[in-house]
Amino acid sequence: MELRLQVFLARAGAGSRRRMERAMAEGRVTVDGQLVKEMGVKVDPEHAVVALDGRTVQLPVSRTYVILNKPRGVLSAARDHRGRETVVDLLPARWRKARLYPVGRLDLDSDGLILMTDHGELAHRLMHPRFRHEREYRVTVSTKPDQAALDRLNRGIELEDGMTAPATVELLEGGGSTNELRVVLREGKKRQIRRMLSACGLRAVRLRRVRLGGIELGELGPGQARELSAGERRRLLATVGM
């Protein structure tokens, strides 16, 4: 839908409508490189290149940020050519129409927090290794690791695709047939935790992600999803420097 130029500028946060009308009259506004002073000119917000004092002005883009508690057996993908269930299939219809995609992946056999968004730059900053954002997991292992194994995991493990970065790995509770570890990574190699544990003679019985950056899974049930609150969105964007 086309908008009057001064309305477009005001909605883009450049200033009040009256101030933008003055800016147009003063010859400070261009559309597609052409000077525009007439108040009745309309622009297409999706295609017009509007500049004020030589700087491009755009309408704010509405972004969607959803966290999902992925159950085991569901693919961390937007779609699957083999017809298997994906995290997008679990979303309510209103979010499926928004073309959301998962930020990073969880193995088919893993469960827990998946962030889904249509904000590409945020996704890149969260997942690129150089930004070193934390991912926290709860991992149940079949046998209790000794201190030597914990020390190795914390220092880093030599895998076939290189050395892992130092991690935070601690035993939360032991006894019985299973033991739970708290694992915090700052990188995301493929099936990294399972391979790290295997290198120490341990097997992951369950692997669940509970935190990504400053966003926590909380009490969200398996297969459930919710949109981030305004405070969570601000915290998430601040975390990645946006």
PyRosetta script that sets phi, psi and omega in degrees:
from pyrosetta import init, pose_from_sequence

init()
pose = pose_from_sequence("MELRLQVFLARAGAGSRRRMERAMAEGRVTVDGQLVKEMGVKVDPEHAVVALDGRTVQLPVSRTYVILNKPRGVLSAARDHRGRETVVDLLPARWRKARLYPVGRLDLDSDGLILMTDHGELAHRLMHPRFRHEREYRVTVSTKPDQAALDRLNRGIELEDGMTAPATVELLEGGGSTNELRVVLREGKKRQIRRMLSACGLRAVRLRRVRLGGIELGELGPGQARELSAGERRRLLATVGM")
pose.set_psi(1, 130.0)
pose.set_omega(1, -179.8)
pose.set_phi(2, -74.3)
pose.set_psi(2, 148.1)
pose.set_omega(2, 178.1)
pose.set_phi(3, -124.7)
pose.set_psi(3, 149.1)
pose.set_omega(3, 170.2)
pose.set_phi(4, -60.4)
pose.set_psi(4, 143.7)
pose.set_omega(4, -173.4)
pose.set_phi(5, -56.6)
pose.set_psi(5, -45.1)
pose.set_omega(5, -179.0)
pose.set_phi(6, -65.6)
pose.set_psi(6, -32.0)
pose.set_omega(6, 176.3)
pose.set_phi(7, -68.5)
pose.set_psi(7, -44.6)
pose.set_omega(7, 177.2)
pose.set_phi(8, -54.9)
pose.set_psi(8, -48.8)
pose.set_omega(8, -177.7)
pose.set_phi(9, -63.0)
pose.set_psi(9, -40.1)
pose.set_omega(9, 180.0)
pose.set_phi(10, -66.6)
pose.set_psi(10, -43.2)
pose.set_omega(10, 179.9)
pose.set_phi(11, -67.8)
pose.set_psi(11, -26.3)
pose.set_omega(11, 177.9)
pose.set_phi(12, -79.0)
pose.set_psi(12, -2.5)
pose.set_omega(12, 176.8)
pose.set_phi(13, 86.1)
pose.set_psi(13, 15.5)
pose.set_omega(13, -178.4)
pose.set_phi(14, -77.3)
pose.set_psi(14, -20.2)
pose.set_omega(14, -179.0)
pose.set_phi(15, 154.6)
pose.set_psi(15, 178.0)
pose.set_omega(15, 178.9)
pose.set_phi(16, -66.3)
pose.set_psi(16, 162.1)
pose.set_omega(16, 179.8)
pose.set_phi(17, -60.5)
pose.set_psi(17, -40.6)
pose.set_omega(17, -179.6)
pose.set_phi(18, -64.9)
pose.set_psi(18, -41.8)
pose.set_omega(18, 178.4)
pose.set_phi(19, -64.6)
pose.set_psi(19, -35.7)
pose.set_omega(19, 179.9)
pose.set_phi(20, -71.0)
pose.set_psi(20, -32.8)
pose.set_omega(20, 174.9)
pose.set_phi(21, -64.4)
pose.set_psi(21, -39.2)
pose.set_omega(21, 176.7)
pose.set_phi(22, -65.6)
pose.set_psi(22, -41.3)
pose.set_omega(22, 179.1)
pose.set_phi(23, -61.5)
pose.set_psi(23, -39.2)
pose.set_omega(23, 177.3)
pose.set_phi(24, -64.0)
pose.set_psi(24, -46.5)
pose.set_omega(24, -179.2)
pose.set_phi(25, -61.8)
pose.set_psi(25, -29.7)
pose.set_omega(25, 179.7)
pose.set_phi(26, -83.5)
pose.set_psi(26, 0.0)
pose.set_omega(26, 178.0)
pose.set_phi(27, 77.4)
pose.set_psi(27, 32.2)
pose.set_omega(27, -176.4)
pose.set_phi(28, -103.5)
pose.set_psi(28, 1.1)
pose.set_omega(28, -174.2)
pose.set_phi(29, -120.3)
pose.set_psi(29, 134.7)
pose.set_omega(29, 174.6)
pose.set_phi(30, -126.2)
pose.set_psi(30, 152.5)
pose.set_omega(30, 173.6)
pose.set_phi(31, -126.3)
pose.set_psi(31, 120.5)
pose.set_omega(31, -176.4)
pose.set_phi(32, 52.6)
pose.set_psi(32, 37.3)
pose.set_omega(32, 177.1)
pose.set_phi(33, 85.4)
pose.set_psi(33, -3.7)
pose.set_omega(33, -178.2)
pose.set_phi(34, -105.5)
pose.set_psi(34, 133.8)
pose.set_omega(34, 179.4)
pose.set_phi(35, -64.8)
pose.set_psi(35, 133.8)
pose.set_omega(35, -179.7)
pose.set_phi(36, -128.3)
pose.set_psi(36, 123.0)
pose.set_omega(36, 177.4)
pose.set_phi(37, -117.2)
pose.set_psi(37, -16.8)
pose.set_omega(37, -175.9)
pose.set_phi(38, -74.3)
pose.set_psi(38, 134.7)
pose.set_omega(38, -176.0)
pose.set_phi(39, -73.0)
pose.set_psi(39, -20.5)
pose.set_omega(39, -174.9)
pose.set_phi(40, -88.9)
pose.set_psi(40, 0.1)
pose.set_omega(40, -176.3)
pose.set_phi(41, -67.9)
pose.set_psi(41, 135.5)
pose.set_omega(41, 176.6)
pose.set_phi(42, -112.4)
pose.set_psi(42, 151.9)
pose.set_omega(42, -179.7)
pose.set_phi(43, -130.5)
pose.set_psi(43, 153.3)
pose.set_omega(43, 173.3)
pose.set_phi(44, -89.6)
pose.set_psi(44, 111.7)
pose.set_omega(44, -175.3)
pose.set_phi(45, -58.5)
pose.set_psi(45, -25.8)
pose.set_omega(45, -176.0)
pose.set_phi(46, -83.8)
pose.set_psi(46, -20.5)
pose.set_omega(46, -172.9)
pose.set_phi(47, -123.9)
pose.set_psi(47, -26.8)
pose.set_omega(47, -176.9)
pose.set_phi(48, -73.3)
pose.set_psi(48, 141.8)
pose.set_omega(48, 174.2)
pose.set_phi(49, -102.1)
pose.set_psi(49, 105.6)
pose.set_omega(49, -175.4)
pose.set_phi(50, -106.3)
pose.set_psi(50, 134.8)
pose.set_omega(50, 179.8)
pose.set_phi(51, -131.8)
pose.set_psi(51, 141.4)
pose.set_omega(51, 174.4)
pose.set_phi(52, -119.3)
pose.set_psi(52, 121.1)
pose.set_omega(52, -177.0)
pose.set_phi(53, 54.4)
pose.set_psi(53, 35.6)
pose.set_omega(53, 176.2)
pose.set_phi(54, 84.7)
pose.set_psi(54, -2.7)
pose.set_omega(54, -179.3)
pose.set_phi(55, -108.0)
pose.set_psi(55, 131.2)
pose.set_omega(55, -178.1)
pose.set_phi(56, -65.4)
pose.set_psi(56, 137.0)
pose.set_omega(56, -179.6)
pose.set_phi(57, -117.4)
pose.set_psi(57, 133.2)
pose.set_omega(57, -179.8)
pose.set_phi(58, -132.5)
pose.set_psi(58, 152.5)
pose.set_omega(58, 173.8)
pose.set_phi(59, -68.6)
pose.set_psi(59, 145.1)
pose.set_omega(59, 176.0)
pose.set_phi(60, -62.7)
pose.set_psi(60, 138.3)
pose.set_omega(60, -179.5)
pose.set_phi(61, -91.8)
pose.set_psi(61, 130.3)
pose.set_omega(61, 177.2)
pose.set_phi(62, -80.7)
pose.set_psi(62, 119.7)
pose.set_omega(62, -179.7)
pose.set_phi(63, -108.8)
pose.set_psi(63, 153.8)
pose.set_omega(63, 179.2)
pose.set_phi(64, -117.0)
pose.set_psi(64, 133.9)
pose.set_omega(64, 179.4)
pose.set_phi(65, -131.0)
pose.set_psi(65, 116.6)
pose.set_omega(65, -176.1)
pose.set_phi(66, -127.9)
pose.set_psi(66, 137.3)
pose.set_omega(66, 170.1)
pose.set_phi(67, -109.0)
pose.set_psi(67, 142.2)
pose.set_omega(67, -177.1)
pose.set_phi(68, -127.7)
pose.set_psi(68, 141.0)
pose.set_omega(68, 172.0)
pose.set_phi(69, -92.3)
pose.set_psi(69, 95.7)
pose.set_omega(69, -176.3)
pose.set_phi(70, -71.2)
pose.set_psi(70, 124.7)
pose.set_omega(70, 173.8)
pose.set_phi(71, -78.4)
pose.set_psi(71, 161.4)
pose.set_omega(71, 173.0)
pose.set_phi(72, -64.3)
pose.set_psi(72, 146.3)
pose.set_omega(72, 179.8)
pose.set_phi(73, 90.8)
pose.set_psi(73, -1.9)
pose.set_omega(73, 178.9)
pose.set_phi(74, -108.7)
pose.set_psi(74, 135.6)
pose.set_omega(74, -177.7)
pose.set_phi(75, -76.7)
pose.set_psi(75, 138.8)
pose.set_omega(75, 173.8)
pose.set_phi(76, -86.0)
pose.set_psi(76, 69.6)
pose.set_omega(76, -177.7)
pose.set_phi(77, -149.2)
pose.set_psi(77, 159.5)
pose.set_omega(77, 178.3)
pose.set_phi(78, -76.0)
pose.set_psi(78, -31.7)
pose.set_omega(78, 179.5)
pose.set_phi(79, -155.4)
pose.set_psi(79, 163.1)
pose.set_omega(79, 179.4)
pose.set_phi(80, -139.2)
pose.set_psi(80, 124.7)
pose.set_omega(80, -176.4)
pose.set_phi(81, -69.3)
pose.set_psi(81, -13.8)
pose.set_omega(81, 178.0)
pose.set_phi(82, -93.1)
pose.set_psi(82, 1.1)
pose.set_omega(82, 175.6)
pose.set_phi(83, 80.6)
pose.set_psi(83, 14.4)
pose.set_omega(83, 178.8)
pose.set_phi(84, -77.0)
pose.set_psi(84, 156.4)
pose.set_omega(84, -178.3)
pose.set_phi(85, -68.0)
pose.set_psi(85, 135.7)
pose.set_omega(85, 179.3)
pose.set_phi(86, -119.1)
pose.set_psi(86, 169.8)
pose.set_omega(86, 178.4)
pose.set_phi(87, -61.9)
pose.set_psi(87, -31.3)
pose.set_omega(87, 178.0)
pose.set_phi(88, -65.0)
pose.set_psi(88, -35.0)
pose.set_omega(88, 179.3)
pose.set_phi(89, -62.8)
pose.set_psi(89, -23.4)
pose.set_omega(89, -178.4)
pose.set_phi(90, -83.2)
pose.set_psi(90, -14.3)
pose.set_omega(90, -175.5)
pose.set_phi(91, -76.1)
pose.set_psi(91, 147.1)
pose.set_omega(91, 170.7)
pose.set_phi(92, -59.1)
pose.set_psi(92, 156.6)
pose.set_omega(92, -173.5)
pose.set_phi(93, -56.6)
pose.set_psi(93, -36.0)
pose.set_omega(93, -175.8)
pose.set_phi(94, -63.7)
pose.set_psi(94, -27.7)
pose.set_omega(94, 179.5)
pose.set_phi(95, -91.7)
pose.set_psi(95, -27.1)
pose.set_omega(95, 177.4)
pose.set_phi(96, -64.1)
pose.set_psi(96, -30.9)
pose.set_omega(96, 179.2)
pose.set_phi(97, -73.5)
pose.set_psi(97, -15.9)
pose.set_omega(97, -175.9)
pose.set_phi(98, -84.2)
pose.set_psi(98, -0.3)
pose.set_omega(98, 179.3)
pose.set_phi(99, 57.9)
pose.set_psi(99, 50.5)
pose.set_omega(99, 176.8)
pose.set_phi(100, -80.3)
pose.set_psi(100, 152.1)
pose.set_omega(100, 176.0)
pose.set_phi(101, -137.9)
pose.set_psi(101, 153.2)
pose.set_omega(101, -176.3)
pose.set_phi(102, -74.4)
pose.set_psi(102, 142.6)
pose.set_omega(102, 175.7)
pose.set_phi(103, -91.3)
pose.set_psi(103, 108.7)
pose.set_omega(103, -175.5)
pose.set_phi(104, 74.8)
pose.set_psi(104, -175.0)
pose.set_omega(104, -175.7)
pose.set_phi(105, -135.9)
pose.set_psi(105, 156.2)
pose.set_omega(105, 165.7)
pose.set_phi(106, -120.7)
pose.set_psi(106, 140.8)
pose.set_omega(106, 178.3)
pose.set_phi(107, -54.8)
pose.set_psi(107, 157.8)
pose.set_omega(107, 177.1)
pose.set_phi(108, -56.0)
pose.set_psi(108, -36.9)
pose.set_omega(108, -176.9)
pose.set_phi(109, -88.0)
pose.set_psi(109, 1.0)
pose.set_omega(109, -179.9)
pose.set_phi(110, -104.1)
pose.set_psi(110, 161.1)
pose.set_omega(110, 179.0)
pose.set_phi(111, -136.7)
pose.set_psi(111, 174.0)
pose.set_omega(111, 176.7)
pose.set_phi(112, 119.0)
pose.set_psi(112, -155.6)
pose.set_omega(112, -167.8)
pose.set_phi(113, -70.7)
pose.set_psi(113, 125.3)
pose.set_omega(113, 169.3)
pose.set_phi(114, -125.2)
pose.set_psi(114, 126.2)
pose.set_omega(114, 173.4)
pose.set_phi(115, -91.2)
pose.set_psi(115, 132.3)
pose.set_omega(115, 179.4)
pose.set_phi(116, -124.1)
pose.set_psi(116, 134.3)
pose.set_omega(116, -174.5)
pose.set_phi(117, -156.1)
pose.set_psi(117, 168.4)
pose.set_omega(117, 170.9)
pose.set_phi(118, -111.1)
pose.set_psi(118, 17.6)
pose.set_omega(118, -177.7)
pose.set_phi(119, -101.9)
pose.set_psi(119, 95.5)
pose.set_omega(119, -173.2)
pose.set_phi(120, -64.1)
pose.set_psi(120, -42.5)
pose.set_omega(120, -177.8)
pose.set_phi(121, -67.0)
pose.set_psi(121, -38.2)
pose.set_omega(121, 175.9)
pose.set_phi(122, -60.7)
pose.set_psi(122, -45.9)
pose.set_omega(122, 179.7)
pose.set_phi(123, -58.8)
pose.set_psi(123, -43.7)
pose.set_omega(123, 180.0)
pose.set_phi(124, -61.0)
pose.set_psi(124, -45.8)
pose.set_omega(124, -176.6)
pose.set_phi(125, -68.9)
pose.set_psi(125, -32.9)
pose.set_omega(125, 179.3)
pose.set_phi(126, -69.9)
pose.set_psi(126, -36.8)
pose.set_omega(126, -170.3)
pose.set_phi(127, -100.2)
pose.set_psi(127, -18.9)
pose.set_omega(127, -178.0)
pose.set_phi(128, -68.7)
pose.set_psi(128, 132.2)
pose.set_omega(128, -175.7)
pose.set_phi(129, -55.5)
pose.set_psi(129, -32.0)
pose.set_omega(129, -173.9)
pose.set_phi(130, -69.1)
pose.set_psi(130, -17.9)
pose.set_omega(130, 179.1)
pose.set_phi(131, -85.0)
pose.set_psi(131, -20.2)
pose.set_omega(131, 171.3)
pose.set_phi(132, 54.6)
pose.set_psi(132, 45.6)
pose.set_omega(132, 176.0)
pose.set_phi(133, -81.5)
pose.set_psi(133, 142.8)
pose.set_omega(133, -173.5)
pose.set_phi(134, -76.7)
pose.set_psi(134, 144.0)
pose.set_omega(134, 168.8)
pose.set_phi(135, -125.5)
pose.set_psi(135, 125.7)
pose.set_omega(135, -176.4)
pose.set_phi(136, -112.0)
pose.set_psi(136, 138.8)
pose.set_omega(136, -176.0)
pose.set_phi(137, -132.3)
pose.set_psi(137, 154.7)
pose.set_omega(137, 165.5)
pose.set_phi(138, -111.7)
pose.set_psi(138, 122.2)
pose.set_omega(138, -174.4)
pose.set_phi(139, -124.4)
pose.set_psi(139, 122.5)
pose.set_omega(139, 175.3)
pose.set_phi(140, -93.7)
pose.set_psi(140, 125.7)
pose.set_omega(140, 179.5)
pose.set_phi(141, -113.0)
pose.set_psi(141, 154.6)
pose.set_omega(141, -172.5)
pose.set_phi(142, -74.4)
pose.set_psi(142, -28.1)
pose.set_omega(142, 179.6)
pose.set_phi(143, -131.3)
pose.set_psi(143, 152.1)
pose.set_omega(143, -177.5)
pose.set_phi(144, -72.5)
pose.set_psi(144, 123.7)
pose.set_omega(144, 178.5)
pose.set_phi(145, -74.4)
pose.set_psi(145, 144.4)
pose.set_omega(145, 175.4)
pose.set_phi(146, -84.3)
pose.set_psi(146, 175.6)
pose.set_omega(146, -176.1)
pose.set_phi(147, -64.6)
pose.set_psi(147, -33.2)
pose.set_omega(147, 179.4)
pose.set_phi(148, -62.8)
pose.set_psi(148, -40.5)
pose.set_omega(148, 178.9)
pose.set_phi(149, -67.1)
pose.set_psi(149, -42.2)
pose.set_omega(149, 178.4)
pose.set_phi(150, -62.5)
pose.set_psi(150, -40.9)
pose.set_omega(150, 178.9)
pose.set_phi(151, -62.7)
pose.set_psi(151, -41.7)
pose.set_omega(151, 178.2)
pose.set_phi(152, -61.9)
pose.set_psi(152, -44.9)
pose.set_omega(152, -178.8)
pose.set_phi(153, -63.3)
pose.set_psi(153, -38.3)
pose.set_omega(153, -179.6)
pose.set_phi(154, -71.0)
pose.set_psi(154, -35.2)
pose.set_omega(154, -179.0)
pose.set_phi(155, -75.7)
pose.set_psi(155, -32.7)
pose.set_omega(155, -174.0)
pose.set_phi(156, 124.7)
pose.set_psi(156, 147.5)
pose.set_omega(156, -176.2)
pose.set_phi(157, -120.7)
pose.set_psi(157, 136.4)
pose.set_omega(157, 175.6)
pose.set_phi(158, -79.7)
pose.set_psi(158, 113.1)
pose.set_omega(158, 176.9)
pose.set_phi(159, -108.3)
pose.set_psi(159, 174.0)
pose.set_omega(159, -176.9)
pose.set_phi(160, -65.3)
pose.set_psi(160, -22.5)
pose.set_omega(160, 178.2)
pose.set_phi(161, -105.2)
pose.set_psi(161, 20.2)
pose.set_omega(161, 174.7)
pose.set_phi(162, 120.0)
pose.set_psi(162, 174.4)
pose.set_omega(162, -178.9)
pose.set_phi(163, -77.2)
pose.set_psi(163, 135.4)
pose.set_omega(163, 174.9)
pose.set_phi(164, -79.0)
pose.set_psi(164, 152.0)
pose.set_omega(164, 176.8)
pose.set_phi(165, -71.1)
pose.set_psi(165, 156.1)
pose.set_omega(165, 174.9)
pose.set_phi(166, -53.2)
pose.set_psi(166, 139.6)
pose.set_omega(166, -178.0)
pose.set_phi(167, -124.0)
pose.set_psi(167, 175.3)
pose.set_omega(167, 171.1)
pose.set_phi(168, -112.5)
pose.set_psi(168, 113.4)
pose.set_omega(168, -178.2)
pose.set_phi(169, -131.1)
pose.set_psi(169, 121.9)
pose.set_omega(169, 179.6)
pose.set_phi(170, -141.7)
pose.set_psi(170, 148.2)
pose.set_omega(170, 179.3)
pose.set_phi(171, -81.3)
pose.set_psi(171, 124.2)
pose.set_omega(171, -178.7)
pose.set_phi(172, -90.7)
pose.set_psi(172, -43.2)
pose.set_omega(172, -179.4)
pose.set_phi(173, -155.7)
pose.set_psi(173, 147.1)
pose.set_omega(173, -178.9)
pose.set_phi(174, -132.5)
pose.set_psi(174, -174.0)
pose.set_omega(174, -179.1)
pose.set_phi(175, 99.7)
pose.set_psi(175, 157.1)
pose.set_omega(175, -179.3)
pose.set_phi(176, 69.3)
pose.set_psi(176, -148.9)
pose.set_omega(176, -175.2)
pose.set_phi(177, -95.5)
pose.set_psi(177, -11.6)
pose.set_omega(177, -178.5)
pose.set_phi(178, -131.3)
pose.set_psi(178, 159.8)
pose.set_omega(178, 177.8)
pose.set_phi(179, -139.5)
pose.set_psi(179, 144.2)
pose.set_omega(179, -176.3)
pose.set_phi(180, -109.8)
pose.set_psi(180, 134.0)
pose.set_omega(180, 177.5)
pose.set_phi(181, -111.3)
pose.set_psi(181, 145.4)
pose.set_omega(181, 166.2)
pose.set_phi(182, -98.8)
pose.set_psi(182, 122.2)
pose.set_omega(182, -177.0)
pose.set_phi(183, -124.3)
pose.set_psi(183, 126.2)
pose.set_omega(183, 176.6)
pose.set_phi(184, -120.8)
pose.set_psi(184, 119.5)
pose.set_omega(184, 178.4)
pose.set_phi(185, -110.5)
pose.set_psi(185, 157.3)
pose.set_omega(185, 174.6)
pose.set_phi(186, -125.3)
pose.set_psi(186, 22.7)
pose.set_omega(186, 175.8)
pose.set_phi(187, -151.9)
pose.set_psi(187, 173.2)
pose.set_omega(187, -174.6)
pose.set_phi(188, -143.5)
pose.set_psi(188, 63.6)
pose.set_omega(188, 174.6)
pose.set_phi(189, -68.6)
pose.set_psi(189, 156.9)
pose.set_omega(189, -178.0)
pose.set_phi(190, -61.6)
pose.set_psi(190, 126.1)
pose.set_omega(190, 179.3)
pose.set_phi(191, 48.8)
pose.set_psi(191, 39.6)
pose.set_omega(191, -169.9)
pose.set_phi(192, -61.3)
pose.set_psi(192, -49.9)
pose.set_omega(192, -175.6)
pose.set_phi(193, -63.6)
pose.set_psi(193, -44.1)
pose.set_omega(193, 179.8)
pose.set_phi(194, -60.9)
pose.set_psi(194, -40.6)
pose.set_omega(194, -179.3)
pose.set_phi(195, -71.7)
pose.set_psi(195, -36.9)
pose.set_omega(195, 176.7)
pose.set_phi(196, -62.0)
pose.set_psi(196, -45.5)
pose.set_omega(196, -179.6)
pose.set_phi(197, -64.7)
pose.set_psi(197, -42.9)
pose.set_omega(197, 179.8)
pose.set_phi(198, -59.3)
pose.set_psi(198, -38.4)
pose.set_omega(198, 179.5)
pose.set_phi(199, -64.2)
pose.set_psi(199, -20.4)
pose.set_omega(199, 178.7)
pose.set_phi(200, -103.1)
pose.set_psi(200, 12.6)
pose.set_omega(200, 178.6)
pose.set_phi(201, 76.5)
pose.set_psi(201, 23.6)
pose.set_omega(201, -178.6)
pose.set_phi(202, -115.4)
pose.set_psi(202, 152.6)
pose.set_omega(202, 178.7)
pose.set_phi(203, -124.0)
pose.set_psi(203, 130.3)
pose.set_omega(203, 178.2)
pose.set_phi(204, -79.8)
pose.set_psi(204, 119.1)
pose.set_omega(204, 176.7)
pose.set_phi(205, -83.6)
pose.set_psi(205, -38.9)
pose.set_omega(205, 176.3)
pose.set_phi(206, -145.4)
pose.set_psi(206, 140.2)
pose.set_omega(206, 178.6)
pose.set_phi(207, -132.3)
pose.set_psi(207, 119.4)
pose.set_omega(207, -175.1)
pose.set_phi(208, -131.0)
pose.set_psi(208, 126.9)
pose.set_omega(208, 175.9)
pose.set_phi(209, -87.5)
pose.set_psi(209, 130.9)
pose.set_omega(209, -176.4)
pose.set_phi(210, -116.4)
pose.set_psi(210, -11.0)
pose.set_omega(210, -178.5)
pose.set_phi(211, -154.4)
pose.set_psi(211, 142.3)
pose.set_omega(211, 172.9)
pose.set_phi(212, -132.5)
pose.set_psi(212, 112.5)
pose.set_omega(212, -173.1)
pose.set_phi(213, 60.6)
pose.set_psi(213, -125.6)
pose.set_omega(213, 179.0)
pose.set_phi(214, -98.4)
pose.set_psi(214, 10.0)
pose.set_omega(214, -178.4)
pose.set_phi(215, -100.3)
pose.set_psi(215, 125.9)
pose.set_omega(215, -176.6)
pose.set_phi(216, -110.2)
pose.set_psi(216, 149.2)
pose.set_omega(216, 179.4)
pose.set_phi(217, -67.3)
pose.set_psi(217, -39.5)
pose.set_omega(217, 179.4)
pose.set_phi(218, 64.3)
pose.set_psi(218, -139.5)
pose.set_omega(218, -174.8)
pose.set_phi(219, -95.5)
pose.set_psi(219, 14.6)
pose.set_omega(219, -179.0)
pose.set_phi(220, -62.3)
pose.set_psi(220, 128.2)
pose.set_omega(220, -177.4)
pose.set_phi(221, -78.9)
pose.set_psi(221, 162.4)
pose.set_omega(221, 179.0)
pose.set_phi(222, -55.5)
pose.set_psi(222, 128.9)
pose.set_omega(222, 179.8)
pose.set_phi(223, 83.1)
pose.set_psi(223, -5.9)
pose.set_omega(223, -179.6)
pose.set_phi(224, -87.9)
pose.set_psi(224, 153.3)
pose.set_omega(224, -179.8)
pose.set_phi(225, -139.6)
pose.set_psi(225, 152.9)
pose.set_omega(225, 174.7)
pose.set_phi(226, -150.4)
pose.set_psi(226, 154.5)
pose.set_omega(226, 177.0)
pose.set_phi(227, -81.9)
pose.set_psi(227, 144.8)
pose.set_omega(227, 177.9)
pose.set_phi(228, -64.0)
pose.set_psi(228, 145.4)
pose.set_omega(228, 174.8)
pose.set_phi(229, -71.6)
pose.set_psi(229, 167.3)
pose.set_omega(229, 178.7)
pose.set_phi(230, -59.8)
pose.set_psi(230, -40.2)
pose.set_omega(230, 178.9)
pose.set_phi(231, -65.2)
pose.set_psi(231, -40.9)
pose.set_omega(231, 178.5)
pose.set_phi(232, -65.2)
pose.set_psi(232, -39.1)
pose.set_omega(232, 178.4)
pose.set_phi(233, -63.1)
pose.set_psi(233, -45.5)
pose.set_omega(233, 179.9)
pose.set_phi(234, -62.3)
pose.set_psi(234, -42.1)
pose.set_omega(234, 180.0)
pose.set_phi(235, -64.8)
pose.set_psi(235, -41.4)
pose.set_omega(235, -179.5)
pose.set_phi(236, -64.5)
pose.set_psi(236, -45.5)
pose.set_omega(236, 179.8)
pose.set_phi(237, -66.2)
pose.set_psi(237, -39.0)
pose.set_omega(237, 178.5)
pose.set_phi(238, -65.3)
pose.set_psi(238, -35.8)
pose.set_omega(238, -179.4)
pose.set_phi(239, -59.4)
pose.set_psi(239, -38.1)
pose.set_omega(239, -177.1)
pose.set_phi(240, -96.5)
pose.set_psi(240, 8.5)
pose.set_omega(240, 175.8)
pose.set_phi(241, 76.0)
pose.set_psi(241, 32.3)
pose.set_omega(241, -179.6)
pose.set_phi(242, -117.6)
pose.dump_pdb("model.pdb")
